[in-house]
Amino acid sequence: MDAELIIFDLDGTLIDSSKDIAWCANRTLVSMGYPERKAQEIVGNIGWGVKPLLEKLLPGEDEAKIAEARLKFLEVYGSHLVVDTHLYPGVEETIGHFMASGKKMAVVTNKPFALADRILEIMKLRGFFKAVLGGDSLPNKKPHPEPIEKVIRDLGALPQRTVVVGDSPVDCEAGKGAGAFTIGASYGFRGRGELEAAGCDVIIDDFPSLKRAVR
């Protein structure tokens, strides 16, 4: 794929934040009188945003309780962002390679913008990206194509020369809806099966493989 713009998901794509998110989700549940969930179950529901995650962990609860849980989670997570979060192997070198070759890069995540931006700063990645959008940046978030379309438009790229890289079917759906080429990251939170079912154009098993998929 000869791309001019590469748009990355954050969690499960650039960073492995699974342990911190699971820990914070369980602290939230316990603080509200609910039992802890297995980390694997929590991680399996990451990708759609904070509210959908909590809706899946608290099935049947009303909107007021979900809203309370969301505020609690954001409070806990805001002070526990990168305790056990790390870059996937090869991320810094690979995005450095793309920057050196003149690619425009951006991050579109369903994580709230303020948290995503802080994590990128802490992990020393923010300078690589010309744009960062969070799940609260626009009226719609992934899998809706709006955030992908906005980045393409704002950075003056063509959809057919844009690549969307993510570990979840929501990334694939958003990218395809915007007319972009989609690359699934099987090393992330969802696995190869879900990405194949979502129809990703290419699936990679490690981050440095992007250098072979994109030129």
ZAZA-478396 format. One record per residue: residue in one letter; z, x, y of N, C-alpha, C, O in turn. Coordinates in steps of 0.1 Angstrom, whole numbers, plus 5000, padded with zeros to 4 digits. Example, Ala and Ser with C-alpha at 12.3 -4.5 7.8 and 13.67 -1.06 7.14 Angstrom:
<rs>
  aa  n_pz  n_px  n_py  ca_pz  ca_px  ca_py  c_pz  c_px  c_py  o_pz  o_px  o_py
   A  5078  5132  4943   5078   5123   4955  5078  5132  4967  5085  5142  4967
   S  5071  5128  4978   5071   5137   4989  5079  5129  5000  5080  5134  5011
</rs>
This chain:
<rs>
  aa  n_pz  n_px  n_py  ca_pz  ca_px  ca_py  c_pz  c_px  c_py  o_pz  o_px  o_py
   M  5000  5008  4988   5000   5000   5000  5000  5009  5012  5009  5017  5014
   D  4990  5007  5021   4989   5015   5033  4996  5006  5044  4990  4998  5050
   A  5009  5009  5047   5017   5001   5056  5019  5008  5069  5019  5020  5070
   E  5020  4999  5079   5024   5004   5093  5039  5001  5096  5045  5007  5104
   L  5044  4990  5089   5058   4986   5091  5064  4983  5077  5059  4977  5069
   I  5077  4988  5076   5085   4986   5064  5098  4979  5068  5105  4984  5077
   I  5100  4967  5063   5112   4960   5066  5121  4960  5054  5117  4955  5043
   F  5133  4964  5056   5143   4966   5045  5154  4955  5045  5158  4951  5056
   D  5158  4950  5034   5170   4943   5032  5181  4954  5033  5178  4966  5033
   L  5194  4950  5034   5205   4959   5036  5213  4960  5023  5212  4970  5016
   D  5221  4950  5020   5229   4951   5008  5221  4950  4995  5213  4941  4993
   G  5224  4959  4986   5216   4960   4973  5203  4967  4975  5195  4968  4965
   T  5199  4971  4987   5186   4978   4989  5188  4991  4995  5184  5001  4989
   L  5194  4992  5007   5198   5005   5013  5212  5009  5009  5214  5021  5007
   I  5221  5000  5008   5235   5003   5005  5240  4995  4993  5236  4984  4991
   D  5249  5002  4986   5256   4994   4975  5270  4991  4981  5279  4999  4981
   S  5271  4978  4986   5283   4973   4992  5290  4963  4982  5299  4956  4987
   S  5287  4963  4970   5291   4953   4961  5307  4953  4959  5313  4943  4959
   K  5313  4965  4958   5327   4966   4956  5335  4961  4968  5345  4954  4967
   D  5330  4965  4980   5337   4960   4992  5336  4945  4994  5346  4938  4997
   I  5324  4940  4992   5322   4925   4993  5330  4917  4983  5337  4907  4986
   A  5330  4922  4970   5338   4915   4960  5353  4916  4963  5360  4906  4961
   W  5358  4928  4968   5372   4929   4971  5376  4919  4982  5386  4913  4982
   C  5368  4919  4993   5370   4910   5004  5369  4895  5000  5377  4887  5005
   A  5360  4892  4992   5359   4878   4987  5371  4874  4979  5376  4863  4981
   N  5376  4883  4971   5388   4879   4963  5401  4879  4972  5409  4870  4970
   R  5401  4887  4982   5413   4886   4991  5412  4873  4999  5423  4867  5001
   T  5400  4869  5002   5399   4856   5009  5403  4844  5000  5411  4835  5004
   L  5399  4845  4987   5402   4834   4978  5417  4833  4975  5423  4822  4976
   V  5423  4845  4973   5438   4845   4970  5446  4840  4982  5456  4833  4981
   S  5442  4844  4994   5449   4841   5007  5449  4825  5009  5457  4820  5016
   M  5439  4819  5003   5437   4804   5004  5442  4797  4992  5440  4785  4991
   G  5449  4804  4983   5455   4798   4971  5445  4796  4959  5449  4788  4950
   Y  5434  4803  4959   5425   4802   4948  5426  4814  4939  5430  4825  4944
   P  5422  4813  4926   5423   4825   4918  5411  4834  4921  5401  4831  4926
   E  5413  4847  4917   5403   4857   4919  5391  4854  4909  5393  4848  4899
   R  5380  4859  4913   5368   4858   4905  5364  4872  4900  5368  4882  4907
   K  5357  4873  4889   5352   4886   4884  5342  4892  4895  5334  4884  4900
   A  5343  4905  4897   5334   4911   4906  5320  4908  4903  5312  4906  4912
   Q  5316  4908  4891   5302   4906   4887  5297  4892  4891  5286  4890  4895
   E  5306  4882  4890   5303   4869   4894  5300  4868  4909  5291  4861  4914
   I  5309  4875  4917   5307   4875   4931  5294  4882  4935  5287  4877  4943
   V  5292  4894  4930   5280   4901   4933  5267  4894  4929  5257  4895  4936
   G  5268  4886  4919   5256   4878   4915  5253  4867  4925  5242  4861  4924
   N  5261  4864  4934   5259   4854   4944  5257  4860  4958  5256  4852  4968
   I  5256  4873  4959   5253   4879   4972  5238  4878  4975  5230  4879  4966
   G  5235  4876  4988   5220   4877   4992  5217  4866  5001  5207  4867  5009
   W  5224  4854  5000   5220   4843   5008  5228  4842  5021  5224  4834  5030
   G  5238  4850  5022   5247   4850   5034  5261  4846  5031  5264  4843  5019
   V  5270  4847  5040   5285   4845   5038  5288  4831  5033  5294  4829  5023
   K  5283  4822  5041   5286   4808   5038  5281  4804  5024  5289  4798  5016
   P  5268  4806  5020   5264   4803   5007  5272  4810  4996  5274  4804  4985
   L  5276  4822  4998   5284   4829   4989  5297  4822  4986  5301  4820  4975
   L  5304  4818  4997   5317   4811   4996  5315  4797  4990  5323  4792  4982
   E  5304  4790  4993   5301   4777   4987  5300  4779  4971  5304  4770  4964
   K  5294  4790  4967   5293   4792   4952  5306  4795  4946  5309  4792  4935
   L  5315  4802  4954   5328   4806   4948  5338  4795  4949  5348  4795  4942
   L  5335  4785  4958   5344   4774   4960  5337  4760  4958  5335  4753  4968
   P  5331  4758  4946   5323   4746   4944  5331  4733  4946  5343  4732  4942
   G  5325  4724  4953   5332   4711   4955  5341  4710  4968  5345  4700  4971
   E  5343  4722  4974   5351   4722   4986  5343  4716  4998  5331  4717  4998
   D  5350  4710  5007   5343   4703   5019  5340  4714  5029  5344  4726  5028
   E  5332  4709  5039   5327   4719   5049  5338  4725  5057  5337  4737  5060
   A  5349  4718  5060   5360   4724   5067  5367  4735  5060  5370  4746  5066
   K  5368  4734  5047   5374   4744   5039  5365  4756  5037  5370  4768  5038
   I  5352  4754  5036   5343   4765   5036  5343  4772  5049  5342  4785  5049
   A  5343  4765  5060   5343   4771   5073  5356  4780  5075  5355  4791  5080
   E  5367  4775  5070   5380   4783   5070  5379  4795  5062  5383  4806  5066
   A  5373  4794  5050   5371   4806   5041  5362  4816  5048  5364  4828  5046
   R  5351  4811  5054   5342   4820   5061  5349  4828  5072  5347  4841  5072
   L  5356  4822  5080   5363   4829   5090  5373  4840  5085  5374  4851  5090
   K  5380  4836  5074   5389   4845   5067  5382  4857  5061  5386  4868  5063
   F  5371  4854  5055   5363   4865   5049  5358  4875  5059  5359  4887  5057
   L  5353  4869  5070   5348   4878   5081  5359  4887  5087  5357  4898  5091
   E  5371  4881  5088   5382   4888   5093  5386  4900  5083  5388  4911  5088
   V  5386  4897  5070   5390   4907   5060  5379  4917  5060  5382  4929  5060
   Y  5367  4913  5059   5355   4922   5057  5353  4931  5069  5349  4943  5068
   G  5356  4926  5081   5355   4933   5093  5363  4946  5094  5360  4955  5101
   S  5374  4946  5086   5383   4958   5086  5382  4965  5073  5389  4974  5070
   H  5372  4962  5065   5370   4968   5051  5355  4970  5048  5351  4968  5037
   L  5347  4974  5059   5333   4974   5057  5328  4985  5048  5319  4982  5040
   V  5333  4997  5049   5327   5008   5042  5338  5016  5034  5337  5028  5033
   V  5348  5009  5029   5358   5015   5021  5352  5021  5008  5355  5032  5004
   D  5344  5013  5002   5338   5017   4989  5323  5013  4989  5318  5008  4979
   T  5317  5016  5000   5302   5013   5002  5295  5026  5004  5300  5035  5011
   H  5284  5028  4998   5276   5040   4999  5261  5038  4999  5257  5027  4994
   L  5254  5047  5004   5239   5047   5003  5235  5048  4989  5241  5056  4981
   Y  5224  5042  4985   5218   5044   4972  5212  5058  4972  5207  5063  4983
   P  5211  5065  4961   5205   5078   4960  5191  5079  4966  5182  5071  4963
   G  5189  5089  4975   5176   5091   4981  5172  5083  4993  5161  5084  4998
   V  5182  5075  4998   5178   5066   5009  5175  5074  5022  5165  5072  5028
   E  5184  5083  5026   5182   5090   5038  5170  5099  5038  5162  5099  5048
   E  5168  5106  5027   5156   5114   5026  5143  5106  5026  5133  5110  5033
   T  5143  5095  5020   5131   5087   5019  5128  5080  5032  5116  5080  5036
   I  5137  5074  5039   5134   5068   5052  5131  5079  5062  5124  5076  5072
   G  5137  5091  5060   5133   5102   5069  5118  5106  5067  5111  5109  5077
   H  5114  5105  5055   5100   5108   5051  5091  5098  5058  5081  5102  5064
   F  5095  5085  5058   5086   5075   5064  5086  5076  5079  5076  5074  5086
   M  5098  5079  5085   5098   5081   5099  5089  5093  5103  5082  5092  5113
   A  5090  5104  5096   5081   5115   5099  5067  5112  5098  5058  5119  5105
   S  5063  5103  5089   5049   5099   5087  5045  5088  5097  5033  5083  5096
   G  5053  5084  5106   5049   5075   5117  5051  5060  5113  5046  5052  5121
   K  5058  5057  5102   5060   5043   5099  5070  5037  5108  5080  5043  5112
   K  5068  5024  5112   5078   5017   5119  5087  5011  5108  5082  5007  5098
   M  5100  5010  5111   5110   5005   5101  5120  4995  5108  5123  4997  5119
   A  5124  4986  5100   5134   4976   5105  5143  4971  5093  5139  4973  5082
   V  5154  4965  5097   5162   4959   5087  5164  4944  5090  5166  4940  5101
   V  5162  4936  5080   5164   4921   5081  5174  4917  5069  5170  4918  5058
   T  5186  4913  5073   5196   4910   5063  5202  4896  5066  5201  4891  5077
   N  5208  4890  5056   5215   4877   5058  5229  4879  5062  5237  4870  5064
   K  5234  4892  5062   5247   4895   5067  5248  4893  5082  5238  4895  5089
   P  5259  4888  5087   5260   4887   5102  5256  4900  5109  5259  4911  5105
   F  5248  4898  5120   5243   4909   5127  5253  4920  5131  5251  4932  5129
   A  5264  4916  5137   5274   4925   5142  5279  4934  5130  5281  4946  5132
   L  5281  4928  5118   5286   4936   5107  5275  4946  5102  5278  4957  5099
   A  5263  4940  5101   5252   4949   5096  5250  4961  5106  5248  4972  5101
   D  5250  4958  5119   5247   4968   5128  5258  4979  5128  5255  4991  5129
   R  5271  4975  5126   5282   4984   5125  5280  4993  5113  5283  5005  5113
   I  5277  4987  5102   5275   4995   5089  5264  5005  5091  5266  5016  5087
   L  5253  5001  5097   5242   5011   5099  5246  5022  5108  5242  5034  5105
   E  5254  5019  5118   5259   5030   5126  5269  5039  5119  5267  5051  5120
   I  5278  5033  5111   5288   5041   5104  5281  5050  5093  5284  5061  5091
   M  5270  5044  5087   5263   5052   5076  5253  5061  5082  5245  5068  5075
   K  5252  5062  5096   5242   5070   5103  5228  5067  5100  5219  5076  5098
   L  5225  5054  5099   5211   5050   5096  5205  5043  5108  5193  5041  5108
   R  5213  5038  5117   5208   5029   5128  5196  5035  5135  5187  5028  5139
   G  5196  5048  5137   5185   5055   5145  5171  5054  5138  5161  5057  5145
   F  5171  5051  5125   5158   5051   5118  5151  5038  5121  5139  5037  5119
   F  5158  5027  5126   5152   5014   5126  5149  5009  5141  5158  5010  5149
   K  5137  5004  5143   5133   4999   5156  5139  4985  5158  5139  4980  5170
   A  5143  4978  5148   5148   4964   5149  5158  4962  5138  5156  4966  5127
   V  5168  4954  5141   5178   4949   5131  5181  4934  5134  5184  4931  5145
   L  5179  4926  5124   5182   4912   5125  5192  4908  5114  5191  4912  5103
   G  5202  4900  5118   5212   4895   5108  5209  4880  5105  5200  4874  5111
   G  5217  4875  5096   5216   4861   5092  5219  4851  5104  5215  4840  5103
   D  5225  4856  5114   5228   4847   5126  5220  4851  5138  5223  4846  5149
   S  5210  4859  5136   5202   4863   5148  5192  4852  5152  5188  4852  5164
   L  5187  4844  5143   5177   4833   5146  5182  4820  5139  5191  4820  5132
   P  5175  4809  5143   5178   4796   5137  5177  4797  5121  5185  4790  5114
   N  5168  4804  5116   5166   4805   5102  5168  4819  5097  5165  4829  5104
   K  5173  4820  5084   5174   4833   5078  5166  4833  5065  5161  4822  5061
   K  5165  4844  5059   5158   4845   5046  5165  4835  5036  5177  4834  5036
   P  5157  4828  5028   5143   4831   5024  5132  4825  5034  5120  4826  5031
   H  5137  4819  5045   5127   4814   5055  5120  4827  5061  5126  4837  5063
   P  5107  4826  5063   5100   4837   5068  5102  4841  5083  5098  4851  5088
   E  5109  4832  5090   5111   4834   5105  5115  4848  5109  5109  4854  5117
   P  5126  4854  5103   5130   4867   5107  5120  4878  5104  5119  4888  5112
   I  5113  4877  5093   5103   4887   5090  5091  4885  5100  5086  4895  5105
   E  5087  4873  5103   5076   4871   5113  5080  4876  5126  5072  4882  5133
   K  5093  4874  5130   5097   4879   5144  5096  4894  5145  5091  4900  5155
   V  5101  4901  5134   5100   4916   5135  5085  4921  5135  5082  4930  5142
   I  5077  4914  5127   5063   4918   5127  5057  4916  5141  5050  4925  5146
   R  5060  4905  5147   5055   4902   5160  5060  4912  5171  5053  4917  5179
   D  5074  4913  5171   5080   4922   5181  5076  4936  5180  5075  4943  5190
   L  5073  4941  5168   5069   4955   5166  5054  4957  5166  5049  4968  5164
   G  5047  4947  5169   5032   4948   5171  5025  4952  5158  5015  4959  5158
   A  5030  4947  5146   5024   4950   5134  5015  4939  5129  5015  4928  5134
   L  5007  4942  5118   5000   4931   5111  5007  4927  5099  5012  4936  5091
   P  5007  4915  5095   5014   4910   5083  5008  4917  5070  5016  4921  5061
   Q  4995  4919  5070   4989   4925   5058  4991  4940  5057  4988  4946  5047
   R  4997  4946  5068   5001   4960   5067  5016  4962  5068  5021  4972  5072
   T  5023  4951  5064   5038   4951   5065  5043  4950  5050  5038  4943  5042
   V  5053  4958  5047   5060   4958   5034  5074  4953  5036  5081  4957  5045
   V  5079  4944  5028   5093   4939   5028  5099  4944  5015  5094  4941  5004
   V  5110  4951  5016   5117   4957   5004  5130  4951  5003  5138  4951  5013
   G  5133  4945  4991   5147   4939   4989  5150  4937  4975  5141  4938  4966
   D  5162  4935  4972   5167   4934   4958  5168  4919  4953  5172  4917  4942
   S  5164  4910  4962   5167   4896   4958  5154  4887  4960  5145  4891  4967
   P  5153  4876  4952   5142   4867   4954  5141  4862  4968  5130  4858  4972
   V  5152  4861  4976   5151   4856   4990  5142  4866  4998  5136  4861  5007
   D  5143  4879  4995   5135   4889   5002  5120  4887  4999  5111  4887  5008
   C  5117  4885  4986   5104   4883   4982  5098  4870  4988  5086  4870  4993
   E  5106  4859  4988   5101   4846   4993  5098  4847  5008  5088  4843  5013
   A  5107  4854  5015   5106   4855   5030  5094  4864  5033  5086  4861  5042
   G  5092  4875  5026   5081   4884   5028  5068  4877  5025  5058  4878  5033
   K  5067  4870  5014   5054   4863   5011  5051  4852  5021  5039  4850  5024
   G  5062  4845  5025   5059   4835   5035  5054  4840  5048  5047  4833  5055
   A  5057  4853  5051   5052   4859   5064  5039  4866  5062  5033  4872  5071
   G  5034  4866  5049   5021   4872   5047  5022  4887  5044  5012  4894  5045
   A  5034  4892  5041   5036   4906   5039  5035  4910  5024  5036  4901  5015
   F  5034  4923  5021   5035   4928   5007  5049  4929  5004  5057  4933  5012
   T  5053  4926  4991   5067   4926   4988  5070  4936  4977  5063  4937  4967
   I  5081  4943  4978   5086   4953   4968  5100  4949  4965  5109  4949  4973
   G  5102  4947  4952   5116   4944   4947  5123  4956  4942  5117  4965  4936
   A  5136  4957  4945   5144   4968   4942  5153  4964  4930  5163  4958  4931
   S  5149  4968  4918   5156   4964   4906  5169  4971  4904  5178  4966  4896
   Y  5172  4982  4911   5185   4989   4910  5196  4981  4918  5208  4985  4917
   G  5192  4971  4926   5202   4964   4934  5210  4954  4927  5214  4956  4915
   F  5213  4943  4933   5223   4933   4928  5217  4923  4919  5225  4916  4911
   R  5204  4921  4918   5198   4910   4911  5192  4914  4898  5192  4906  4888
   G  5186  4925  4897   5179   4929   4885  5164  4926  4884  5159  4918  4892
   R  5157  4932  4875   5143   4931   4874  5138  4917  4871  5128  4913  4876
   G  5145  4910  4862   5141   4897   4858  5139  4887  4869  5129  4880  4870
   E  5149  4886  4878   5148   4877   4889  5136  4881  4899  5130  4872  4904
   L  5134  4894  4900   5124   4899   4909  5110  4896  4903  5100  4892  4911
   E  5108  4897  4890   5096   4894   4884  5093  4879  4885  5082  4875  4888
   A  5103  4871  4883   5102   4856   4884  5098  4852  4898  5091  4842  4900
   A  5103  4860  4908   5100   4856   4922  5086  4861  4926  5081  4857  4937
   G  5079  4869  4918   5066   4873   4921  5064  4884  4930  5054  4885  4937
   C  5074  4894  4930   5073   4906   4939  5060  4913  4935  5056  4914  4923
   D  5053  4918  4945   5040   4925   4942  5043  4938  4934  5034  4942  4926
   V  5053  4945  4937   5057   4958   4930  5072  4957  4929  5079  4952  4937
   I  5077  4963  4918   5091   4965   4916  5094  4980  4913  5088  4986  4905
   I  5104  4985  4921   5108   4999   4919  5122  5000  4913  5130  4991  4915
   D  5124  5010  4905   5137   5012   4899  5147  5021  4906  5158  5022  4902
   D  5142  5028  4916   5150   5037   4924  5144  5038  4938  5132  5037  4939
   F  5152  5041  4948   5147   5041   4962  5136  5051  4964  5126  5047  4971
   P  5137  5063  4960   5126   5073   4962  5113  5069  4957  5103  5074  4962
   S  5112  5060  4948   5099   5055   4943  5091  5048  4953  5079  5046  4952
   L  5097  5044  4964   5090   5039   4976  5079  5048  4981  5069  5043  4986
   K  5082  5061  4980   5072   5070   4985  5059  5070  4977  5048  5074  4982
   R  5060  5065  4965   5047   5064   4957  5041  5050  4959  5029  5049  4957
   A  5049  5040  4963   5044   5027   4964  5038  5024  4978  5030  5016  4980
   V  5043  5032  4988   5038   5030   5002  5033  5043  5007  5039  5054  5006
   R  5022  5043  5014   5016   5055   5020  5012  5052  5035  5008  5061  5042
</rs>
